[in-house]
Amino acid sequence: MRRETTWLMLAASAFAIGAWGCGDAPPSVSSSAEEVQVKGKVTYKGKELLKAKVQFETANIARPDAPTFTFDVQDDGSFAGTTLIGENNVSVVPPPNTKGAFPPYRETVTLTAGENTVNVDIPAAH
């Protein structure tokens, strides 16, 4: 009977350890180079942000050498292009000679196959 108790305790411990790591998802590790369509609008304080650039940088630890994809914001505040599928860090770069025009912005989005819409609304600085 003692041997059965030992095995039961080992099995329960293994289950508990395995379940313990399930709280936070690990970083994305896909090495896919699949490109997807992305479009959106950039606003700051509710108005279209003109002449800025939107950057999509892969947040994937399996693609450390992946390029950063940069899109120009058009006169209506929109941008469009292709970037890599999966997690991407999105940031907005201000137009030249306007340093400090808006607070730094960065968020992580997950892009899926097909067309993706990522609207960026930069909050006012506090």
C-alpha positions as CSV (number, residue, x, y, z in Angstrom):
1,M,0.0,0.0,0.0
2,R,2.9,2.4,0.7
3,R,4.2,2.0,-2.9
4,E,0.8,3.1,-4.3
5,T,0.7,6.1,-2.0
6,T,4.1,7.2,-3.2
7,W,3.1,6.9,-6.9
8,L,-0.1,8.8,-6.2
9,M,1.8,11.6,-4.5
10,L,4.4,11.8,-7.4
11,A,1.6,11.9,-10.0
12,A,-0.2,14.7,-8.1
13,S,3.0,16.6,-7.7
14,A,3.8,16.4,-11.4
15,F,0.3,17.6,-12.3
16,A,0.5,20.5,-9.8
17,I,3.9,21.6,-11.3
18,G,2.6,21.3,-14.8
19,A,-0.5,23.3,-14.0
20,W,1.4,26.0,-12.1
21,G,3.1,27.2,-15.3
22,C,-0.1,27.7,-17.2
23,G,-1.0,31.1,-15.8
24,D,0.9,33.4,-18.2
25,A,1.4,32.5,-21.8
26,P,5.0,32.2,-22.9
27,P,6.3,34.5,-25.6
28,S,5.4,33.7,-29.2
29,V,7.9,31.3,-30.7
30,S,6.6,30.7,-34.2
31,S,9.3,31.1,-36.8
32,S,6.8,31.8,-39.6
33,A,7.7,34.4,-42.1
34,E,4.1,34.7,-43.3
35,E,3.1,38.2,-44.1
36,V,-0.3,39.6,-43.4
37,Q,-2.2,42.8,-44.4
38,V,-2.6,45.5,-41.8
39,K,-4.4,48.8,-42.0
40,G,-5.7,51.4,-39.5
41,K,-5.9,55.0,-38.4
42,V,-3.7,57.0,-36.0
43,T,-5.3,59.6,-33.8
44,Y,-4.0,61.8,-31.0
45,K,-6.5,63.6,-28.7
46,G,-9.3,62.4,-31.1
47,K,-7.7,64.0,-34.3
48,E,-5.9,62.3,-37.1
49,L,-2.2,62.4,-36.6
50,L,-0.6,63.4,-39.9
51,K,2.9,62.8,-41.3
52,A,3.9,60.3,-38.6
53,K,5.1,56.8,-39.2
54,V,3.7,53.6,-37.7
55,Q,6.2,50.8,-37.0
56,F,5.4,47.1,-36.6
57,E,8.3,45.1,-35.0
58,T,7.9,41.4,-34.4
59,A,7.6,40.5,-30.7
60,N,8.6,36.9,-31.5
61,I,11.6,35.4,-29.8
62,A,12.1,32.9,-32.7
63,R,12.5,35.8,-35.2
64,P,15.1,38.1,-33.7
65,D,16.4,39.2,-37.1
66,A,13.0,40.0,-38.6
67,P,12.8,43.5,-40.1
68,T,10.7,46.3,-38.7
69,F,7.9,47.3,-41.0
70,T,7.3,51.1,-41.3
71,F,4.2,52.7,-42.8
72,D,3.7,56.4,-43.5
73,V,0.5,57.9,-42.1
74,Q,-1.5,59.5,-44.9
75,D,-3.3,62.8,-44.9
76,D,-6.5,61.2,-43.5
77,G,-4.6,59.5,-40.6
78,S,-4.6,56.1,-42.2
79,F,-1.8,53.6,-42.9
80,A,-1.7,50.3,-44.7
81,G,0.9,47.6,-45.7
82,T,2.1,44.1,-44.8
83,T,4.0,42.8,-41.8
84,L,4.6,39.5,-40.2
85,I,1.9,37.3,-38.7
86,G,1.8,36.9,-34.9
87,E,2.7,39.3,-32.1
88,N,4.0,42.7,-33.1
89,N,5.1,45.7,-31.1
90,V,3.4,48.8,-32.6
91,S,4.9,52.2,-32.1
92,V,4.3,55.6,-33.6
93,V,7.2,57.8,-34.7
94,P,6.5,61.6,-34.8
95,P,7.2,63.6,-37.9
96,P,10.6,65.2,-38.2
97,N,11.2,68.3,-36.1
98,T,8.2,67.6,-33.9
99,K,10.0,65.9,-31.0
100,G,7.6,65.8,-28.0
101,A,4.6,66.5,-30.1
102,F,2.8,63.6,-28.5
103,P,3.7,61.1,-25.8
104,P,5.6,57.9,-26.6
105,Y,3.2,55.1,-27.8
106,R,3.8,51.4,-27.9
107,E,1.5,48.4,-27.7
108,T,1.6,44.7,-28.6
109,V,-1.0,43.3,-31.0
110,T,-1.5,39.8,-32.4
111,L,-2.0,39.7,-36.1
112,T,-3.8,36.7,-37.7
113,A,-4.0,35.4,-41.3
114,G,-5.9,37.7,-43.6
115,E,-6.5,41.4,-43.2
116,N,-6.0,43.1,-39.8
117,T,-7.2,46.5,-38.6
118,V,-5.1,48.2,-35.9
119,N,-6.4,51.6,-34.9
120,V,-4.0,53.6,-32.8
121,D,-5.4,56.2,-30.4
122,I,-2.6,57.9,-28.6
123,P,-3.8,59.0,-25.2
124,A,-2.9,62.5,-24.0
125,A,0.0,62.7,-21.6
126,H,-0.9,63.1,-17.9
